[in-house]
Amino acid sequence: MTDRPRGRRSAPPSPTSPALSLELRIQFRRWRELPDLHERVTQALDAALSVAPVKPLAGAELSLLLTDDRRIRAVNRDWRGFDKATNVLSFPAAPPDRIAKSPVLGDIVIAHETVAREAADEGKTPGDHLSHLVIHGLLHLLGEDHETDAQAQRMEGLEIAALALIGVADPYADSEPVPDTRFLSDTEEPAGPSKPATERRLAS
């Protein structure tokens, strides 16, 4: 992804594990209110790497932008054709069959207000929900997807396993498979293949 929004302040690239070099950029100040933000992010990334079938190159670069609804809406509109806010977006630097050999993994963008709102609606902490979205976003960069029911079930299983490694409960345990219509009106159609019924809350 190029020409992506830049925050005023950002942490320098730092290793999260032997496999990744993280550029964490905080574009919306309320993210800083979350306790142990950097530790939570790095733990989630390490957990996702532990369960991911595809492993990145050692030192592969990852950009994580923590932003707000207004800015993620602009990114969603400009890059995906949806003029609405969402919780998480992922932009891989290479196609799935080449990502394991790419020195750059790509970008993950997460919006604060949507994360906080969903966490409140679902009875979870914003920190736990952020961990889930970080894992979800990284799995996308490593080639996982949820365009079909089988893909969605596989990806959810990886997310549940990764979250268990960091002590976060299964986010799907009390969910019923329902169509994801949060970001589509009755008259809108997705730009790509329609999402399966098993995709519940995550958007990238």
Residue pairs with C-beta under 8 A, 6 or more apart in sequence:
1 79
1 91
1 93
1 106
1 107
4 63
4 65
4 75
4 91
4 107
4 109
5 27
5 65
5 67
5 71
5 74
5 75
6 25
6 27
7 25
7 26
7 27
7 65
7 67
8 27
9 25
9 26
10 23
10 24
10 25
10 26
11 23
11 24
11 25
11 26
11 38
12 23
13 21
13 22
13 23
13 61
14 21
14 22
14 24
15 21
15 22
15 59
16 22
16 41
16 42
16 45
16 46
17 45
17 46
17 49
18 58
18 59
19 49
19 55
19 56
19 57
19 58
19 59
19 60
20 45
20 49
20 56
20 59
20 60
20 61
20 62
20 105
21 59
21 60
21 61
21 62
22 41
22 42
22 45
22 62
22 64
23 61
23 62
23 63
23 64
24 38
24 41
24 64
24 66
25 63
25 64
25 65
25 66
26 32
26 37
26 66
27 65
27 66
27 67
27 68
27 71
28 66
28 67
28 68
28 71
28 112
30 68
30 112
31 37
31 66
31 112
34 40
34 126
34 127
34 130
35 127
36 127
40 127
40 130
40 131
41 64
41 130
41 134
43 131
43 166
44 130
44 131
44 132
44 134
44 135
44 138
44 162
44 166
45 62
45 134
45 135
45 138
47 131
47 135
47 162
47 163
47 165
47 166
48 134
48 135
48 138
48 139
48 142
48 158
48 162
49 55
49 56
49 138
50 162
50 165
51 158
51 161
51 162
51 165
52 138
52 139
52 142
52 144
52 158
53 142
53 158
54 96
54 99
54 100
54 142
54 143
55 100
55 142
56 99
56 100
56 102
56 105
56 142
57 100
57 101
57 102
57 103
59 103
60 102
60 103
60 104
60 105
61 103
61 104
61 105
62 105
62 106
62 107
62 108
62 138
62 141
63 106
63 107
63 108
64 107
64 108
64 110
64 134
64 137
65 107
65 108
65 109
65 110
66 110
66 112
67 109
67 110
67 111
67 112
68 111
68 112
68 113
69 85
69 111
69 112
69 113
69 114
70 85
71 111
72 85
72 86
72 89
72 109
72 110
72 111
72 114
73 83
73 84
73 85
73 86
75 89
75 109
76 82
76 83
76 84
76 85
76 86
76 89
77 83
77 84
79 89
79 91
80 89
80 191
81 191
82 183
82 191
84 183
85 111
85 113
85 114
86 111
86 114
86 183
86 203
86 204
87 110
87 111
87 114
87 115
87 118
87 133
87 201
87 202
87 203
88 108
88 109
88 110
88 111
88 133
88 136
88 137
88 202
88 203
88 204
89 107
89 108
89 109
89 110
89 137
89 203
89 204
90 106
90 107
90 108
90 109
90 136
90 137
90 138
90 140
90 141
90 204
91 106
91 107
91 108
91 109
91 141
92 99
92 105
92 106
92 140
92 141
92 143
93 99
93 102
93 104
93 105
93 106
93 107
93 141
94 101
94 102
94 104
94 106
96 142
96 143
97 143
99 105
99 141
99 142
99 143
100 142
105 138
105 141
105 142
106 141
108 134
108 137
108 138
108 140
108 141
108 204
110 130
110 133
110 134
110 137
115 126
115 129
115 130
115 133
116 126
118 129
118 201
119 125
119 126
119 128
119 129
122 129
122 171
122 201
124 169
124 171
128 163
128 168
128 169
128 171
129 171
131 163
131 166
131 168
132 159
132 163
132 168
132 171
132 202
133 202
135 159
135 162
135 163
136 155
136 159
136 202
136 204
137 204
139 155
139 158
139 159
139 162
140 204
144 151
144 154
144 155
144 158
145 151
145 155
146 152
146 155
146 156
146 195
146 196
146 198
146 199
146 202
147 192
147 193
147 195
147 196
148 196
149 196
149 197
149 198
151 196
152 196
152 198
152 199
153 198
156 172
156 198
159 171
160 170
160 171
160 172
163 169
163 170
163 171
164 170
171 201
172 200
175 200
175 201
177 197
177 198
177 200
178 197
178 200
179 195
179 197
180 195
180 199
180 200
180 201
180 203
182 201
182 203
183 203
184 190
